Amino acid sequence: MRLLCAPAEVGRLNEAETLRAVLYGQAGSPVRASVGAAVRSDVRKERLAPTRRAWDLLSIAMSVMVADAAGLRTRSPDGWTREFELEIAVTEPAFWNGAAPLLAEALAFLTTDRWQLRFIPGGAPAPDPARVVRPPQDCVALLSGGLDSLIGTIDLATAGKRPLVISKIVRGDERSAAD
């Protein structure tokens, strides 16, 4: 599956089999995806000032989420392993293209899929807040819902760290939680 993940004004990969995902905006078309439309205003409202690379990493993470949601395992030749070719707009493409093989390897390990990543210029810059607020957390913990990530978060807190805990709600989770 080929995807272009970029702000609306960036155009590339104009092939029919390429899914277009608009980063930090609205899809504007029923044949496009979008992700992160509210993130810019949330970051500005919280008065955060992410670095360029942190903002690029957020763009990469959201692009991977779009690919994961769009790529159905049942459509893969073996019924499981998906193949993704992502072109992602970032603010520092040279840096991220240097890291692309390592990122693709990490994603392959985490998902059992095959990933090709290419980074292009044109990534949306992080919003500039009027007054920056630094959060009290000193690390990030990603909660997957499994015991291993929970134990890792507990270990961080036990070691005196103050983690910012992040998780993801998948469409349909709220129904199963209410049952």
C-alpha positions in Angstrom: 0.0 0.0 0.0 1.4 3.4 -1.0 0.6 6.4 1.1 1.4 10.1 0.9 1.1 11.8 4.3 1.6 15.5 4.1 -0.2 18.8 4.6 -2.8 19.6 2.0 -0.6 21.9 0.0 2.1 19.2 -0.6 1.5 17.1 -3.7 3.4 14.0 -4.8 2.8 10.4 -5.8 -0.1 11.2 -8.0 -0.7 7.5 -8.9 -4.2 6.1 -8.6 -3.2 3.4 -6.1 -1.7 6.0 -3.6 -3.8 6.9 -0.6 -3.5 10.5 0.3 -3.5 11.4 4.0 -3.7 15.0 4.9 -1.6 15.8 8.0 -2.9 18.5 10.4 -5.9 19.3 8.2 -9.2 18.0 6.8 -9.3 15.4 4.1 -11.5 17.6 1.8 -12.4 14.6 -0.3 -14.0 11.2 0.4 -11.0 9.4 -1.2 -8.5 11.0 1.2 -7.7 10.4 4.8 -6.8 13.0 7.4 -5.1 12.9 10.8 -4.1 15.5 13.3 -6.5 18.3 12.4 -7.0 19.2 16.1 -3.4 18.6 17.2 -2.2 22.1 16.1 -4.9 23.9 18.1 -4.4 21.5 21.1 -0.7 22.2 21.2 -1.2 25.9 20.9 -4.0 25.8 23.6 -1.7 23.9 26.0 1.1 26.4 25.2 3.6 23.7 24.2 6.6 24.3 22.0 7.8 21.0 20.5 11.1 20.9 18.7 11.2 20.5 15.0 12.3 16.9 15.3 9.7 16.1 18.0 7.0 17.6 15.7 8.3 15.6 12.7 8.2 12.4 14.9 4.6 13.2 15.7 3.9 13.5 11.9 5.7 10.1 11.4 3.7 8.4 14.2 0.4 9.7 12.8 1.3 8.6 9.3 2.0 5.1 10.7 -1.3 5.1 12.4 -3.1 6.0 9.2 -1.3 3.2 7.3 -2.1 0.7 10.0 -5.8 1.6 10.0 -6.0 1.6 6.1 -4.0 -1.5 5.5 -6.2 -4.5 6.0 -4.3 -7.7 6.8 -7.0 -9.7 4.9 -5.8 -8.0 1.7 -2.2 -9.1 2.0 -1.0 -12.1 0.0 -0.5 -14.3 3.1 -3.4 -12.9 5.0 -1.2 -11.2 7.6 1.9 -9.4 6.4 1.2 -6.0 4.9 3.6 -3.9 2.8 3.7 -0.2 3.2 5.4 2.5 1.2 5.1 5.8 3.0 6.2 9.2 1.7 5.9 11.6 4.7 6.4 15.4 4.6 8.6 16.6 7.5 10.6 19.7 8.3 14.0 17.9 8.4 13.9 15.3 5.6 17.7 14.8 5.4 17.8 13.8 9.1 14.8 11.4 8.8 15.9 9.8 5.6 19.1 8.9 7.4 17.1 7.3 10.1 14.5 5.7 7.7 16.1 2.2 7.7 16.2 2.0 11.5 12.6 3.3 11.7 11.5 0.8 9.1 13.2 -2.0 11.0 11.6 -1.0 14.3 8.1 -0.8 12.7 8.7 -4.2 11.0 9.5 -5.7 14.4 6.5 -4.1 16.1 4.0 -4.9 13.4 5.4 -7.9 11.4 4.8 -5.8 8.3 7.2 -4.5 5.7 7.9 -0.8 5.7 9.5 1.6 3.2 9.8 5.1 4.5 10.8 8.2 2.5 10.8 11.7 3.8 10.1 14.8 1.7 10.2 18.5 2.4 7.0 20.4 3.2 6.2 19.2 6.7 4.0 21.5 8.7 5.9 23.4 11.3 4.7 23.2 14.9 2.5 26.1 16.1 4.2 28.9 18.0 2.3 29.5 21.3 2.2 33.0 22.7 3.6 31.8 26.0 5.3 28.5 26.4 4.5 26.2 29.3 6.9 23.3 30.1 5.0 20.2 31.4 6.3 18.7 34.6 6.8 15.3 33.1 10.3 14.2 32.3 9.7 11.2 30.1 7.0 9.5 28.0 5.4 6.1 28.5 3.3 4.5 25.8 0.5 2.3 27.1 -0.6 -0.4 24.6 -3.1 -2.0 26.9 -0.7 -4.9 27.6 1.0 -5.8 30.9 4.5 -5.1 29.6 3.8 -1.4 29.0 2.0 -1.0 32.3 5.0 -2.6 34.1 7.4 -0.3 32.3 5.3 2.7 33.4 5.2 1.5 37.0 9.0 1.0 36.8 9.5 4.6 35.6 7.4 6.0 38.4 9.1 3.8 41.0 12.5 5.1 39.8 11.3 8.6 40.6 10.4 9.6 37.0 7.3 11.6 36.1 6.0 10.0 32.9 3.6 11.5 30.5 1.4 8.5 29.8 0.0 8.2 26.2 -2.4 5.6 24.9 -4.8 5.2 21.9 -8.5 4.5 21.9 -9.5 2.4 18.9 -12.9 3.0 17.3 -15.3 0.5 19.0 -13.4 0.3 22.3 -16.0 2.4 24.1 -18.7 -0.1 23.2 -16.9 -3.1 24.6 -16.0 -1.1 27.8 -19.6 -0.3 28.4 -20.8 -3.9 28.0 
